[in-house]
Amino acid sequence: MDDNLLLSFEGALAHHADFERELEPFLQALELGADKWMPDIVKGKRRQSYSRAAIWKVLREERGERSTSVGLYRKKWPVLDMSLRLRFPPLPSSLQVWLDVQPLALFAEDESCRSFMEMVRAWAIHYPAPYASAHSMADRELAGFPHFGREAEVSRKDGFDKFYEVFWLNVFGPKLVESVGRERVLSTPAHLVEELPNGSVLLVLRPTAADFASDEARVAQARAHVHLRPDLDFDTVLRTLRERSAALVPVEPRFHPDLAPLLSRLPDAFAISERQRKIAELNAFRPPVPEEWLPVALPSDVGNPERVLESYGDLSEGLVAALHTKVPSIMAATPESLTDLDFHFWRENFPERYKRDL
């Protein structure tokens, strides 16, 4: 399983009318901090090579009454999936960033993490954010981000209004900082705690992001969280974090050989935080033992075998006509085509979503 480093950031825009000037610090920090995961594709209605001119063009083309957006990607490894959205009045003017870099192992090095931290620091200074964080995608899912156990409507209304979690990298806005006291936040035990000029606090738990699931990292995470939330119990928080680490320990696939071609495809259809548990479940699965074996040669029990065979041919042609776009290999009519077909039916939950007759 290749985990990802996922950053979510939303900051205020000061001059939405002149977004080229407003985005200058954003792009400068990105270009200085990205290094190995620097985007090389800009995507709007079409894909084009990365350049600031290409970004301006897409933002103009995509501009609606209240927002505009652009996608930034890479052609090759490491993988980057990044979106930038600008919101305009009557909505609060803001810059929203969703940045997903794979693999997380890229951030096992101090220098890569330091560059990433410098980039986020620059963004947080120029675009004040009430809250932002970067962490393992899988662990964020296990933590319940972004709702943290709340109803979605409540979560959207209240936002990150208290310290629900402390991730690898965090930006806490002034309102959140003052809710527990600036002195308390600035005294949090962590690798880096820095007060920014706009009153926000940048907090980084450890020098590197990739080892978030190690016991040393979990102890540091629990200490920081309990420091910011004295109402929480350290042992309980640490136990929960260790359980999350255990859920992410890689499980070696040992699928039943008769079903391995199909079962090996299933884990990727689940959320990244669930895949190891799902692999363990599929390892344990054994197909039912046939209850009855029939001899190969049986006398025909239909009046017109040729007509029945012809009807089977019609059914198979109908199946190919219905599914050849979604399952192209069905045209080849090979044993592998059946596995592709089985996976399609499983993924689509076919019996429940579609009528029996096509």
N, C-alpha and C positions, 0 to 999 in steps of 0.2 A: 504494500500500500504506500503510495506516495502522498504524504500529507502536504498541505499548502500553508503558506503564510498569508493570512487574510487581514487586510486593513480596511476599516470603515471609518470615514472621516466626513464630517459636515461642518463647514465653517461659514462665517458671514462674509458677504461681498460688500465692499464699500462703494464701488463705482460700476454698477452693472451695465451702464450705457456704453462704457468703453472697456469691453471685456478683454481686448488685446493687452491694454496696459495693465488691467487688473490681474491677468493671468501670468504676467511676466515673472513674478517671484515664484509662482507655482511651477512653471516649466523649467526655470533655472534650477530650482531645488531638485526636481525630478531628474533632469539631465546630469546633475552632479552626483546624485545618490543612487541611481539605478544600476550602473555598472553592468554586471552580467545579465540582468533581466531588463535592460533598456528596450523600450518598445521600438519596433521597426515598421509597424503597420498602423495606419490611421484609417478608421472605418466609419463611414456615414452611409450614404446610399451605395457607395462602392468603396473598394479597398485601394489605398495608395500608400506609397512609402512615407515613413515618418518625416515630418518637417513641421516647423511652426506654421508655415504658410498653409500646409494641408489641414492643420487643426483649425486655423481661422476659417478656412473655406467650409469645412464641415459644420462648424458651429453656426455659421451664417445660413447654410442650406437647411439645417435641421431646426432652425429657430421657429418656435411657435409663439403663441401669445404670452405664455407664462414661463417657458423653459426652452433650453436647447441642450444637446448632448453630443458626445463623441466617444467612440471606442478606441482603445489602444491595445495592440496585441503584438505577439512575436511570431515569426515564421518557424522557429525551431526552439529546441530545448535550451534553457529552461522556459517553461510555459508562462505566459503572462496573459491574464484576462483583466482588463482595467477599463472602467467607465468613469467619465467625468460629466456631470450634469450641472448646469447653471439654472437657477430659478430666479425669476424676476417678479417685481410687483404686479398685481397686488399681493402675491405671496412674499414672505420675507426673502430678501435677496440672499442667496446662499450658493455655495460651491459644495457639491456632494461627490465624494470619491469612493469607489469600490475597487480595491486593488488586491488581486489574487495571484500569488507567485507560487509556482510548483517547480521543483520540490522544496519542501521546508528545509531539507538538509543543506540547501544553499546558505542557510543562515546559521550554520554551525561555526562559522568563522567570525572572529571578533570584528574584522575590518568590514565585512559585508553588513553586519548588524550596526556598526558605528555609522556607516554611510546612510543606512535606512533611518536611524535615529535622527541624524542631522537633517535629513529630508523632512521628516515629520515635524521636527522642531521648527524649521523654517515655515512650513505650512501653518502650524499652530500660532505662530507669531503674526503672520500676515492675514490669516483668516480665522479669527477667534472662534473656537469650537466649544460648545457646552460639554461635549464628551467625544472621545475618539479612542480606538484601541486597535492593536495588532496582535495576533496570536495564531496558534494552530487552528486551522479550520475545524478539524475533527474535535478538538477539545472545546472549542466554542460551542459546537453543536451539543456536546454533552452537558455543557454549562447552562443550556437553555437560551443562549443568545438569540435574538435581542430582547425577548419578553421576560426571561428569567422567572417563569412560572405564572406570570400575570396574563390576564386576558389581553388579546392583541389590541383591542380598542383602548384599554387602560394604558398599555405600554406605549402606544402611539401618542396618547394625550400627555402622559407624564414624562416620557423619555427615561433617561438614566438619572433618576432623581435621587438615588442614594447608591451606596457602594455595593451593588449586587455581586460584583466579581472584581478581582484584580487580575488582569492579564499580563502578558509579557511586557507590552508597551501600552501606556495609558496617557491620555491627555484629559485632565479634569478641569472643567471650566470654573470660573470664579464663583458662581452660585453654588456649585457642588462642593467646592473647597470650603466656602464659608459655612456650609450646612453642618460640618463637623469641626470646623475651626482650622484656620490656616496653619497654626503652629503644629497641630496634630498631623496634618497632611505632610508638612515639610519634614517632620521627624519620622516618617514611615521608614522602616528598615528595608532598604532596596539598593540595588546597584547604582541607580541614579535618581535623584529627586531634585528637580530644577524648577524654580519659580520663573515664569516667563514675564516679559514686560507688561502684558495685558492682564496679569493676575491669574492666568491659568497655571497649572502645574503639570510638568512632564515627568512621569514616573516610569522607570524601566526596572523590572524586577532583577534581571540578571544580564550579564554581558552578551549572551547569545540566546536566540529564540528556539533553536532546534531541540535543545535538551529539556524542554518544558516538562516532560513526563518523568524525568529522573527524580529520585526521592529527595535529593538535595534541593531541586527546583520546587518541588511540591511543599517542602517545609518552608522555603522562603515565601512562596505564594500564600501559604496559610498564615504566616506571621504578619505579612503585609495586610492581608484582608482583615484579620482580627484586630490589628492596630487601628484600622480605619472604621471598623465596626466592633466596638467593645462589647456589644450585646451578643456577639457570636462566641461559641465555644471553640477553642483552638483544636482540641482533639477531634471534635465532630467535623470541623472544616477539613482538617488534614485527612481524616478517614475518607471523606467524600472525594477529595482530590486523588488519593491513592486508588480508590475504586475506579475513577476515571482513567488513571494510568493503566490499570490492569485491563480495562476494557479495550485499550488500544494496542496491547501487546500483539505483535504479528502472530497469526496462526497459520501453520503450514497446511495447504490444501491436501487432503487425503481422501478424495472423492471415490465412491464406488466406480470401478473401472467401466462398467457398462453405461454409466450415466455421466462420466467425467466430462465428455465434450459439451454436454448441456449445463451441468452444474457449475463448471468453471466460469460460465458467463454470468451467472446470477448475482454474485456479490457486488459487481460494479453498478448494478441497478439500484442499490441501496445507498443511503446517506453514508458518507465516508466514516462517520463515527460508529456505524452499525456493522461495518463489513467484517470485522474480525469475529464478532459474535455469530454472524450469519455463516461464515466459513466453518466455524465449529459445529453449527447445527447441520450444515450440509455434509460435513465429514461423517457425522453420526447417522445420516439417513441411509437406509437400506431398502431397496425396492422389495415389494412383497414377493414371496416365493409363489410361483404359479401353483394353483390348486389342481389344475387338470391339464393333461397333455393329450392332444388328439393326434391320431396317425395322419401322415401327410396325405395319403390317397383316400379320398372319400367319394362315394358316388354322388352325382349331382342331385340336389333336391329341389330344383326349379324346373319349370316346364320348358323354358327357352333359354338355355345358358348363354347363347350368343347375344340375345337381347339384353340380358343382365350385364354381361361384360361391356356391351356398348354403353349402357347407362352409367357404369363405373367410369368409362372413358369421358362421358359428358361431365360427370361430377369433377373429375380431375382437371379437365379443361376449365371448368368454372372456377375451381380453386386457383389455378394459375392466373386466370384473367383477373380475379379479385385481388390477388396478393403479389403479383409479379413486381410491382413498383416498390412495395415495402420489403419484400423478400426476393431480391433479384436472382438468387441462386436457385430458386424453385424452377427456373427455366431449364436448368441443367439436369434436373431429375436424378440427382445422385444421392447416396446415403447421407452425405453431409447436408444436403438440402433439407432432409427431414429434421436434423438438429436445428438448423436455422428456423424452420417452420415451428418447431416446438418452442423455441425461445421467443419467437414473435407472439405465439398464442399466450405464453405465460406472461410476457411483459404487458400485453394488451388486456390481460384478464378477459380473454375472448368470450368464454361461455356466459359471463355476466353482462358484458357490455354490448353484445350483438345478438340479433335474432338468429335462430337456428338456421333458417333458410337465407342464403345469400341472395 
